Amino acid sequence: MKPESNLDSDLKLLEDPLFQELVAEGLRIQHRFAAEPVYAKTGKGYLKSEGVEELQRIKAEIKRSSK
């Protein structure tokens, strides 16, 4: 049995619905990542909050799922 080439496995990955969903989510929140000037060379930073609405939505989803 011949092992798959990297190209074959890459093409399969691109067609995977979970992979597509994860890439879309990453691109959707990419603008929120901010590097700290002190850590710019290490790549460390933080994720900016979208504000109070984001926290309210998360709390509502948790409350809904616990019922």
LUMMI-414078 format. One record per residue (C-alpha): residue in one letter; x, y negated, z. Coordinates in steps of 0.1 Angstrom, whole numbers, padded with zeros to 4 digits, always signed. Layout:
% LUMMI-414078
aXYZ
...
% end
This chain:
% LUMMI-414078
m+0000+0000+0000
k+0014-0033-0011
p+0013-0062+0015
e-0006-0093+0005
s+0014-0122-0008
n+0012-0155+0011
l-0007-0170-0017
d-0034-0143-0015
s-0038-0147+0022
d-0038-0186+0018
l-0066-0184-0008
k-0086-0161+0015
l-0082-0185+0044
l-0094-0214+0023
e-0126-0196+0016
d-0132-0187+0052
p-0163-0206+0065
l-0148-0209+0100
f-0116-0223+0087
q-0135-0248+0066
e-0156-0259+0096
l-0124-0263+0117
v-0107-0284+0091
a-0138-0306+0086
e-0140-0311+0124
g-0103-0320+0126
l-0106-0345+0098
r-0137-0360+0114
i-0118-0368+0147
q-0084-0375+0133
h-0087-0413+0136
r-0092-0408+0174
f-0057-0394+0180
a-0032-0421+0192
a+0004-0416+0199
e+0019-0433+0230
p+0047-0456+0221
v+0069-0441+0248
y+0063-0406+0234
a+0063-0415+0197
k+0094-0393+0190
t+0079-0363+0208
g+0045-0364+0192
k+0027-0367+0225
g-0003-0389+0228
y-0040-0388+0237
l-0075-0386+0222
k-0094-0418+0223
s-0130-0416+0236
e-0158-0424+0213
g-0175-0442+0242
v-0204-0437+0266
e-0226-0422+0238
e-0202-0393+0234
l-0203-0384+0271
q-0241-0387+0272
r-0244-0364+0242
i-0221-0338+0258
k-0240-0339+0291
a-0273-0335+0273
e-0260-0305+0254
i-0248-0289+0286
k-0281-0295+0303
r-0300-0281+0273
s-0279-0250+0271
s-0282-0243+0309
k-0320-0240+0307
% end
